[in-house]
Amino acid sequence: MKYYPILLLLLAILHGIDAQTDTVILAENREQLVQMVRDLEDDPRYAVSVTVFTGEVNPAGDPDGRWIYYEDLDKKLKIYEGEYVDGLKEGVWLRYTNNYWGSKLSAQENWRNDKLLEYASFYDTHKPSIHFKSKYGVDEEAALAMYVLEQIGHGLMYYLPQSPDEIRVQILDIIVSILLDAGLPQAEIAFWNHEEQLSREYLIENNELVQQIHYQYSFSKIEQKQVFINKLLHSTEVYDLQYYEKRYVRTYYPNGEVMEEGDLLIEEDRKTGLWKGYYENGKKKYSGVYRQGEKHGVWKHWTENGDVVEKIQYKNGMVVD
């Protein structure tokens, strides 16, 4: 799939930063593994990584029941745990990361018949980072790539000149491409920045990215919201940060020309003040005032040639003779 070269490149960068090798060691039993680790731990060329798991298998040899994966021989540092039913992941699975400060929950997954239906990753504060949800689900290959990429993003963000959130948005774009490659009929993805503010929303339908919503913040308040439909800018909303009572909205035609613009009340989500509409060629189409969400006063309408075609008087949304 097209995302694997990118994934391998990021893995190479991350290994270079951590001064690790990419050597993988497999062992058939604990005694052999311990001996191999002891033989290598004093060699500066190697960074030894160990994965130990415990669990049962059914008569057919498939994993069954609860399985727990560890990253140490003493089985004190859990990294993954959940239930198998006849070799298929089922129900809630939990991922952990371990460091100097201890162990923390890094992601929660919900599986059905070996398909990942929901994935939620967390910052150190246990606030959400990425939330993926699909009633169809993705296979383990795409699910693992999604988790690994996000962990790479955490590892890279402090070594590159971009801000941590810029790095994570780039990682998120790759994750979205992975989900599209997986052939998903439907999915929803949301991303929160390091200030625990909703930053991106994505909607996939029929294996197409049909909607994106981007948020920008000024301190704790939304400053701008952009909506993209089928990858084309559909609308922008710029918030009045001084009083935070209204936001200026522009909607766009597919060719990029403004369709309509004016103010919306933030709390009531109603039009207020002067609104203008335009033809697809950019010529003015209509202009008038809203009061408390209703047309009020004189509204003017123009032809595409720029001629005034009619004037209509309104009062509280009703036409006045």
LINVEN-V187207 format. One record per residue. RES is the residue in one small letter. SS is DSSP state (2 for helix, 1 for strand, 0 for the rest). Layout:
[[RES & SS] [RES & SS]]
This chain:
[[m & 0] [k & 0] [y & 0] [y & 2] [p & 2] [i & 2] [l & 2] [l & 2] [l & 2] [l & 2] [l & 2] [a & 2] [i & 2] [l & 2] [h & 2] [g & 2] [i & 2] [d & 2] [a & 0] [q & 0] [t & 0] [d & 0] [t & 0] [v & 0] [i & 0] [l & 0] [a & 0] [e & 0] [n & 0] [r & 2] [e & 2] [q & 2] [l & 2] [v & 2] [q & 2] [m & 2] [v & 2] [r & 2] [d & 2] [l & 2] [e & 0] [d & 0] [d & 0] [p & 0] [r & 0] [y & 0] [a & 0] [v & 0] [s & 0] [v & 0] [t & 0] [v & 1] [f & 1] [t & 1] [g & 1] [e & 1] [v & 1] [n & 0] [p & 0] [a & 0] [g & 0] [d & 0] [p & 1] [d & 1] [g & 1] [r & 1] [w & 1] [i & 1] [y & 1] [y & 1] [e & 0] [d & 0] [l & 0] [d & 0] [k & 0] [k & 0] [l & 0] [k & 1] [i & 1] [y & 1] [e & 1] [g & 1] [e & 1] [y & 1] [v & 1] [d & 0] [g & 0] [l & 1] [k & 1] [e & 1] [g & 1] [v & 1] [w & 1] [l & 1] [r & 1] [y & 1] [t & 1] [n & 1] [n & 1] [y & 0] [w & 0] [g & 1] [s & 1] [k & 1] [l & 1] [s & 1] [a & 1] [q & 1] [e & 1] [n & 1] [w & 1] [r & 1] [n & 0] [d & 0] [k & 1] [l & 1] [l & 1] [e & 1] [y & 1] [a & 1] [s & 1] [f & 1] [y & 0] [d & 0] [t & 0] [h & 0] [k & 0] [p & 1] [s & 1] [i & 1] [h & 1] [f & 1] [k & 1] [s & 1] [k & 1] [y & 1] [g & 1] [v & 1] [d & 0] [e & 2] [e & 2] [a & 2] [a & 2] [l & 2] [a & 2] [m & 2] [y & 2] [v & 2] [l & 2] [e & 2] [q & 2] [i & 2] [g & 2] [h & 2] [g & 2] [l & 2] [m & 0] [y & 0] [y & 0] [l & 0] [p & 0] [q & 0] [s & 0] [p & 2] [d & 2] [e & 2] [i & 2] [r & 2] [v & 2] [q & 2] [i & 2] [l & 2] [d & 2] [i & 2] [i & 2] [v & 2] [s & 2] [i & 2] [l & 2] [l & 2] [d & 2] [a & 0] [g & 0] [l & 0] [p & 0] [q & 1] [a & 1] [e & 1] [i & 1] [a & 1] [f & 1] [w & 1] [n & 0] [h & 0] [e & 0] [e & 0] [q & 0] [l & 1] [s & 1] [r & 1] [e & 1] [y & 1] [l & 1] [i & 1] [e & 1] [n & 0] [n & 0] [e & 1] [l & 1] [v & 1] [q & 1] [q & 1] [i & 1] [h & 1] [y & 1] [q & 1] [y & 1] [s & 1] [f & 0] [s & 0] [k & 1] [i & 1] [e & 1] [q & 1] [k & 1] [q & 1] [v & 1] [f & 1] [i & 1] [n & 0] [k & 0] [l & 1] [l & 1] [h & 1] [s & 1] [t & 1] [e & 1] [v & 1] [y & 1] [d & 0] [l & 0] [q & 0] [y & 0] [y & 0] [e & 0] [k & 1] [r & 1] [y & 1] [v & 1] [r & 1] [t & 1] [y & 1] [y & 0] [p & 0] [n & 0] [g & 0] [e & 0] [v & 1] [m & 1] [e & 1] [e & 1] [g & 1] [d & 1] [l & 1] [l & 1] [i & 0] [e & 0] [e & 0] [d & 0] [r & 0] [k & 1] [t & 1] [g & 1] [l & 1] [w & 1] [k & 1] [g & 1] [y & 1] [y & 0] [e & 0] [n & 0] [g & 0] [k & 0] [k & 1] [k & 1] [y & 1] [s & 1] [g & 1] [v & 1] [y & 1] [r & 1] [q & 0] [g & 0] [e & 1] [k & 1] [h & 1] [g & 1] [v & 1] [w & 1] [k & 1] [h & 1] [w & 1] [t & 0] [e & 0] [n & 0] [g & 0] [d & 0] [v & 1] [v & 1] [e & 1] [k & 1] [i & 1] [q & 1] [y & 1] [k & 1] [n & 0] [g & 0] [m & 1] [v & 1] [v & 1] [d & 0]]
